[in-house]
Amino acid sequence: MSDIEIAQSATMKPIAEIGEALGIDPTHLEPYGYYKAKVSLKYLDSLPKRANSKLILVTAISPTPAGEGKTTTTVGLGDALRHIGKDAMICLREPSLGPVFGMKGGAAGGGFAQVVPMEDINLHFTGDFNAIALANNLLAALLDNHIHHGNLLNIDVRRVVWKRVVDMNDRALREIVVSLGGVGNGYPRQDGFDIVVASEIMAIFCLATSIEDLKERIGKIVVAYDREKKPILASDLNAQGAMTVILKDAFQPNLVQTLENTPAFVHGGPFANIAHGCNSVVATTSALKLADYVVTEAGFGADLGAEKFIDIKCRKSGLRPSACVLVATIRALKYHGGADLKTITDENLVALDAGIVNLAKHLSNIRDVYGLPVVVSINHFTSDTEAEVSLLRKRVESLGVRIVLATHWADGGKGATDLAQAVVELCDEKSEITFVYPDEATLWEKVNAVATRVYGASEVTADSKVRSKIKELQESGYGHFPICVAKTQYSFSTDAALRGAPKGHSINIREVRLSAGAEFIVMVCGEIMTMPGLPKVPSSERIDYIDGKVVGLF
């Protein structure tokens, strides 16, 4: 059965029952149909903190075209914790329609470890991304409108930095010209679109701790500069109030369930390659009030998602994970060891042995750089041979780390009970997370720390224009911000073709963006795009609606 067929055959409970199991009265739920609901922020804020709740971070090796199953493991682990008698729930990001219709697929898990209703979650869901896009584009419209009606703020139209967004991969929108057609349409200028998940509004949405914090952060957004190069803020346009109104309902966490009826928050969705890659702080902190064990994920590998989870989300929110799960597959490790994608299901001990270097580097980052206790979870496939499993187990255990084979994709929660038990034991260990760099380090020192300590690079390079921008931001009072590196997810380097764990490479910064409301600095590296394009054969060609059912989704 395909993922969508499994999801469509699921026996879901009414969302009120899922809420009731968490102690949430139906009066605090705003249902979106029978199986999904928003949970009242006022109610969540009123809940006391649990003294001993545990946060578990799920991350992965560097992604490959073969897929690793990080979200699947997050879901399976949440189900498995309940199988062994623990009070657990999960927190995930929302999918973007760009990858859904492009090539990556959805973000609801897979096999018998999924959150449902899968179709709804992957297609519009509760409209959060639409609200984020509208708030973003309202700000863009207000900015251009201000310029058109006299420009009292003396905005330099050559220094407008705020872009419009759309939740779709569309390379044609990367570089455009707006306001053509004469004086009635404003002043023509070069512009461009980003995808919604790269919007600073998305980052603020996921990092804000309250509606008041959301509104304050929105007001701090830098949208342009005047002719004296002074920043123009969203608050200068009186935009923050209306933008908050657009976002107020979306800001409430979305409650859904897994195939096994484990409660789940699915809320917010920045990518980790072009943004900070974590679900909302509001959802995570609320879940820790509702369950003893909360399983969450960070986007892509431990070099991107986990680093940003620690250095941005944890630094800003005070959240502290008790344990970490590093997800890998034998076929992906063989790919990192040089095996051809067409042959990765064939036994290949040489390629596996060579590819373990990628896993080892991620393990080193988690243990030695982030300071977290970790267990390796191998997503088991029928093509995995006994010899390959034995080799991998021996190599990982030689590093002093426990390794668990999990079959949750095929068996649901019962296939990950060994992993759940290992995680519970890890949570009992004493640990304290460490950041990659201190707050007081300069922006240049921060990006160098991430590049050399996390990516294994030997240097960071940038042209004089980029260096000047970094220096300008440092001198303008933004030097205490953490950094958010935008780069390819497929390699520790900025070259997606470099598999394994390359060392001694250079990280080139080609662009720097200030996210004053989100309170971080985006360092755009290599050829990464904040507006992706569709592949030659997009996933949309397989998606259809036949006899009242969505088909071909995943």
N, C-alpha and C positions, 0 to 999 in steps of 0.2 A: 504493500500500500504506500502511496505517496504521503507526504506530510499533510497536505490539505485533505486527503481522504481520511486519514487518521483523525484529524481535527474535526471534520464534519460528522464523524461517527461517535464523537465523544458524548458522554452523559454529563452535562453541566448542571450545576445547582443554580437556582436563582441567586442573583448577586446579594439579595438581602440575607440569605442563609450564610453566604461567605462572610458578610459583614458581621452577622450575629455570632459566628464562631470566633471572631476577633473581639467580641464584646461591643460592637458598634450597633447602636439602635438604628433602625431604618430611617428615623427622622433626621439622622445625620448623613444620609446618603442621597445623592441626586442621581437617580438612575438614567442611564442612556440605553433604553431597551431593557431586556431581562437579565443580561449577563455582564454588564459593565456599569460602573457608577463613579461619580466624583464623590470624594469624602470631604465633608465640611472642614475647612481650615480652623474655624473657631473651635470646633470639637477637638480636633487634633492638638491644637495649642493648649487646650485645657487638661490634657492627659499628663500625668506625672511621668518623669523619666524612670525607667527600670534600672536598678542599681547594677545588675549583672548581665544585661543583654550583651550578646556577642555579635560583632559584625565580621562577616567572612567575605574576603575579596577574591573573586575568580578572574584570573587573567590567563594568558596563553603565550606560546612561542610565537615567533614571527609568522604571520599568516601566509598561506600558500594557496594556489588555485584548488588544492585538494580539500581545503576546509579543515578546521580543527574542532569545531563544536563547542565553543566557549559558552554561548547562550544555552545550548542544550545541556551542558554540564551544570550551569547555574540552576536551571529548572530541575534537572534530575537530582541534584544535591538537596535542593529545598524539599522535594518529595521524599528523598531518602531519610532526611533528618526526622521527618514525621513518622516514617516507617520504624525508626528505632526509638520512638516515643518522645521526641523533642518538639517543643513549641516553636515552629519555624514559619517564616514567610520569605518571599524573594522580592528584589527590587531590580527592575530592568529599564533600559532606555526604550523609547518609542522608535519604530522604524520610520525612515524617510521614504517617500514615494520615488525619489530618484533612483536609489539602488533597487527597489522593488521592481521597477519597470526597466532597470538597466541590466545589472549582471550579478550583484552581490547576493541578492535574495533578501528575505525578511529578517526580522529580529525577534521571532517568537519561539525559537528553539526548533527541534525537529524530532521525527520519529514519535516515540511514546514519552518524550520529555518536552512538552510544549505548553505555552500559555494560550488560553482560549478566551473568547472567540478569535481564532487565528486570522480569519479573513478580515474582520473588523479592525483588529490591531494593526494589520499591515496596510489597510486601505482606509485612510482618513481617521479611524478610531473615534475619538471624541472631539476632534477639530482643534487640538492644541497647536499643531503646526500651522494651521490656517490663521489662528489668532496671532501667533508669533510673526508670521509673514505680514499680516495686516498692520500690526503695531510698527514693525520695521518700516513698511512702505508709507504709513501715515507720516512718520518722521521725515522720510525723503520728500514727500509731497509738501509738507509744511516748510521745509528748507527751501525748495525751489519756489514756493509761493511767496515766501518772504523776500527772496531776491527779486522776483517779478514786481512786487508791490513796493518798490522804492529802496529796498536793501538798507534799512536803517542801521543794521549791525555792521555795515561796511564789509560784508563777506566777499572775499576774493574768490570768484567763480572758478579760478584755476586751482584752488586749494579746497575744493569740496571733497571730503573723504568718505562720506556716508553713501553706501550702495543700496540699491533695491535688492530684494531676494525673491526666489520662487522655489518651491519644493519639487524640483525636477532637474535632472541632468540635462543641461542645454548649453553646449559649447558656443552657440551662436550669440549668446548673451554676455559672454565674458567681457568683450570690449564693444561698446556702442556709443552712439551720439544721441543725445536727448534734446528736446525743445526746438526741433526743427519746425519750419512752417510759418515763420514771421514773428513780429513783435508780440502778437497776442498769445503766443505759446511760451514765452519766457526767453532766456538767454541760452543759445546753443552751447553745449559743452560736451566733452568726452566723459563717458560714464561706464558703468558695467553692473552686472548682476552677480551675486553670490547665491549658492544654494542655502536654503533656510537653516540647515544645521551649522553653517559657518557664521551665521549672524551673531553679532554681539548680544542681541536681544535673547537668543537661545542660551548663550552663556550666562547672562544675567538671570534669566528664568531658572536656570539649574543651580545657580549659586546663592540666590537670594534666600534669606531665612524667614521672611515674612512679606506681606503686601507692602508694608511701610518701607522695608529694606529694598524691595523691588522698585518702588516708585523713586526712592532716593538714588538708587544706582542708575536708573534710566535718565534721571536729570543730569548725571555726570558724563553722559556719553558726549564725546567730542565729534561733531558732525562736519566741521569745516574750520578754516582759519581766516581771520580778517586780513586786510592789506598790510597790517603791521605784524602779521604772523602770530597773533594771539588766538587761542582756541575759542571756538564758538560751541557752546554746550546745548544739549537738548532743552535744558531749562531756560536758556536764553530765548528759545522759541515757544516757551510755555507748553511744551509737548508732553511732559511726563504724566500729567493728570489724565488726559484722554488715552494715552497709551496704556496706562494702568487699568483703565476701565475696560479696554479691549481684552486685557490679559487676566482680569480678576477671576473669571470662571475657570479658565485654562490652568491657572496656578494651583488649583486644588488637585491633589493626586488622584490618579485613575486606579480604581480597584477592579481586578479581574481574578482569574483562577487558573491553575494548571489542569492538565487532563485528570489529575488525581485530586482535584479540588483544594489544593494548597493555595492560600491567598497570596496575591501578588500585586505590588504597585508597579505600574508601567507608566513612567512620567519623565518627559524631557528626552532629548535625543541628539546632543552634539556628537559629531564624529571625532574619533581620537586622532586621525591623521591631519585634519585641518582645524580642529577645535580641541576641547579638553576631555571629551569622551566619557562623561559620567552622567547618570540619571540625576534627578533633582535632589538637592540637599533636603528639601521639605519632605520628599517621599522617604528618603533614607532615615532621617531623624524620627519621622512619624512611625515608621516600621519598627524602630528600636523601642518605641513605647508600647507596641502592640504584640511583640513576640520576643522570645528569649534568644533565638538565633535568626539573624537576617543575612541572607545570601545576596550579594550584589556583584555586578561585573563592571569592568572598565574596558573600554574599546581596544580592539586589536591586541598587540603584544604587550609584554611587561615593560618594554622600553618606551612605549607611547602611553597607552591607557593607564597602566599602573603608576607610571612616573607622575602623570598629571593628576591621578587620583590622590597620590600622596602629597605632591608639591603644591597643588592648587586646591583641590576639594578639601582634603584633610587640614591643610594649613589654614584655610579660611573658615572652616566650619567647626573645627575641634573634633571631628569624627576620628576614631582610631580603630582600625581593623585588628582583630585578635588573631587572625590566621589568614593564610593565602593559599589558593589552589592554582597550580600551574597546569594548564591543559595542553596536551600534545597528542598527536597520533603518530603511529609508526610510519604510515605512508607519507605524512608531511615531513617527518625527520629524514626519510629516504630522499625526498625531494631536495631538502637542504643539503644533503650529502652528495648531490649531483645527479640523482636518478632522473630520467625523463618522465614527464607527467604521464605518458602513455604506459609506462612500465612500473609505476609505483605500487601496484598491487602484487607484483611478482616478488618472491623472496630475494632480498639483496642485503646481505649482512654487511658488505663493504660500504655501501651507501648509507645504511643505517648508522654504522659506527662513525662515519664521517659527519653525518648530520647531527649527531648528539651534541656537537659543539654549540649549536644554536640554543638547545635546551639548557646546556651548562651555563651559557652566558646569562640567560634570563634568570636562572636559579641564583647565580652570583649577585645579580642586581637586587633580587628580592631579599635575599638573606644578608648580604654584605653592605649593600647601599641603602635599602629601605628598612632593614632591621626586622623583617617579618618572618615568623616561622612558616614553613611551606611544605606542602605535600604535592607530589606530581600525580596527576590523574591522566591515565592513558585511555582515551576514547577508543574502545575496542571495535575492530572491524573483522569480519569473517576471513578476510585475506591475510590477517596477521598470523604468522607461523609461530610455532612453539620456540623455534630457534631465535626468532627475532624478539619475541617477548623476553626470553631468557637473557639475551645479550643486553637489551635495554634495562631490564631489572638490575642486572649486575653492575652496569655502568652507573646508573643513578644511585644505587645504594652505596657504591664506592665513594660518592660525593657526600655521603652522610645524610641523605634525604630519603624519606619513605616514598615508595611508588605504589600506586593502586590501579588495578585494571578495572574499568567501569563499563557496564553494558546498559546504561540507562536509555540509550537511543532505542534499543530493542526491547528492553525489559521494564522501562519506567523506573520509578523510585527504588524498587527492590534490587535493581541492577547496580545501584550506587550506595548500598548500605555500608560496604567496607570503607568507601570514601567518607561517608558521613561519620562513621566511628572514628576514623583517623582525624577528621576535622575537629570533632568534639575534644579529642585528646590534645590536639594542638592548641585549642582555645584555652586550655588549662595551663599552658606554659606561660611563663612571664616573658613579656617582650615590650619593647618600646620603639615605635617607628622613628626613623631618622630621615630628615629631609636631605635632598641631594645638595642643597646649598642653603646658607643662612639668609634671612631677610636682608641683612645689611650688606651683602655682597653687591657689587655693581651689576648692571644688566649684562655687560660683557663677561664678567666673571661667572654669572649664572649660566649663560648659554655655553660657555666653555666647560663648566662643571658637568652639565648634562651630556655634552658631546663626548667628553673624555671618559667620564665615569660610567655612563649608561650605554653610550653607543660604541665605545671603544675607539673613538676617533683620536687622531694625533693633533688636530688643529681645527680651528674655526676660521673661515675666511669671509671677507665681505669687501665690497668696493668702497670707495671713499664716500659716496652718497649714503650708503647704508650705515657706515660707521658714524657719519655725521648725525644721522637721524637717531641712532642709539645714544650718542653723546648728548644730543638735544633733549631727548626724553629723560635721561639721567639728570641733567641740570634743571629740568622743569619740575622735578619733584616726584617723578614716577619710578625712580630707581629702586624703591622698596618693593615694587610689584614682583610677583613671580613671573616666569616666562612660560609661554605655551608654544612649543615648537611644532610647526606644520611641515611634515615631511612624509615621504612614502612609508607605508606600513609594512612593506614586503621585505625590508632589509634594515639592519642596524645603520647602514649608510644611507646616503641620499640617492643611491643607484638601485632601483628595484630589482635589477638583475643579479646583484651580489648576494648570493645565498649564504647560509651558514652563519658565521660570526666574524665578518671581516674586521681587521685591525689596521690601525695606522692610516685610515682614510681621512679625507677632509670634509668638513661640513660647511657648505657655502650658504650664507644668508643672502637672499636676493631681494628681500623686502621686509620691512618692519611695520607692524600695525599696532597702534595704541587702542586698547580696549579699556577705557577709563572707568566705565560703569562696571564691567566684569572684574576689573582690577587685576589685569594681567597684560603682558606685552606679547604679541604674536610675532614669532620669528619664522618667516616663510622661507623654507630651504629647498634647494634642488628644483625639480620641475613640478612639484605638487601644485594642484589647482584648487582654489576655493569655489570654483564652479566646474564640477566634473562634466564629462561628455558621455554620451551613450556608446556602447560597443557596436561593432559591425552588425551583430545579430542580437538585438536587445531582448530581454526576457519578456517584454510586452507582446512579442509576436506569438508567445505560447499561451497567453492569458485570454480567457474568453468567458462568456456567460451563456451557458447552455442548459435548457430545461430547468431554469430557476436556480442553477448552481454556478458558483465561480469555479472554473477549472484552469489548470495549468499554472496556478499561482506559485506553488513549490512542491 
